[in-house]
Amino acid sequence: MADKVLEVAHLEKFYGKKHVLHDINFSVDQGEVVTLLGPSGSGKSTLIRCLNGLETYQKGTITFEGQKIVPTEKNWQQLRQKIGMVFQSYDLFPNLTVMDNILLGPTKVQKQDKQAARQEAERLLASVELSDYANAYPRELSGGQAQRVAIVRALALHPDFMLFDEVTASLDPEMVRGVLNIIEGLADQDNMTMIVVTHEMNFAKQIADRVLFLQDGEILEQTSSKQFFSNPQTSRAKEFLDSMDF
Amino acid sequence: MSWAIIQQSLPMFGKGFELTLWLSFVGIIGSIVVGLICSLVQYFRVPVFRQIASVYVEISRNTPLLIQLFFLYYAFPVLGIKFGAQLCGIIGLIFLGGSYMAEGFTGGFNGVSKSQVESGKAIGLSRWQLARYVVFPQGFSLSVPAMAANVIFLIKETSIFTVIAIPELTNTALDLIGMYYRSNEYLFVLVIAYAIILVPLSIILTLLEKRVRYGTFGN
């Protein structure tokens, strides 16, 4: 368990003059589930987006699987096959069927054999109970279904590491559970290493090995999930937990 | 209003009708090709060509076709470059239409949401793959309404070709009026002739817009 998959050291980000991430330091071990918690605007999404190169950063280093990342677009493009990401808005490609959405990465980016990739996609779709929707277009899916497909689309590349950015935030309440179950399955059965940004406190409590609590672009707490939820160290974290309904 | 006069003029209008259709067709195809090239150069930020494209778009969109045609027809020969009237017309129409089409395509590409682009990047697509599988298919369908408006616009603009004596529809009507002073009849035929081209086309284009909106894409 001691293998560090990801190490972030002294990361700083500015939007113009606005300092949005302050000296971020943390690491994630193989198989570990880290949740990023914090109030809106605390920089959670910005931080997680820095980790697959969708946001640039001005200072600091990110080391992935022992390799210090040189943050060029070309390098990120390679790394994104190993660092999967799922977004709040799911954003399936509306011009492609569910199957083609999933196959795009494996067949075009990784040049996998079409037949094999299709079989794998079918297996993954079955695992999220959406086998019947392979030939459907995204507009025919509910939000929850679309988000499950988006997760499958990311997993089809066989990433080593997954980033989930508020993936249930735009779903109807009855859809949330299904999506969270899939993420839990990934963590428990597949032992996937992941960082999860979420507002679902019960889910965070249940899934997280460790919690990073962010406020105003700073990591204020970095402790085990148990410790964070039972006995937060900072008053801000206490306030935050009190304000959440769970 | 005399039907006999109208009937007598129909063969001449027939020729003008054909010419208007032909010039429009070539002009529109040419405009789409030029527009596509300009918008791609701008999308991929090809150095130098990108600047050339934006200068061209600005000049083309901000000068009237009438003046562009005068330039081609009267000024270029002074510089030793001579075109026939019809070629002048086609070049003028493409020069004008190319920029409108370019703006239409560019608008479509820009209309593809940032989150679509990001989710494409997130599965490791290269810049080219992102364009090929995500941005262009969605962008083209977004640009269809602008394209449709441009097609109608360009067909109507062919009426200006009359100033360089291309015998298309408008020129035919004005010629006939000049010869026989029957403006009521000839202008009536002229209006009907444009309507025969533009009304059905406009209906077809509207259907096409609906189809790309509700057919393959969108919510």
Interface residues (C-beta under 8 A of the other chain):
Chain A: N52 G53 L54 E73 W76 Q77 Q78 R80 Q81 G84 M85 F87 S89 Y90 D91 L92 F93 P94 N95 L96 L104 G105 K108 V109 Q110 Y137 R139 A150 R153 A154 L157
Chain B: S113 S115 Q116 E118 S119 G120 K121 A122 I123 G124 L125 S126 R127 Q129 Y133 V134 P137 Q138 S141 T216 F217 G218 N219
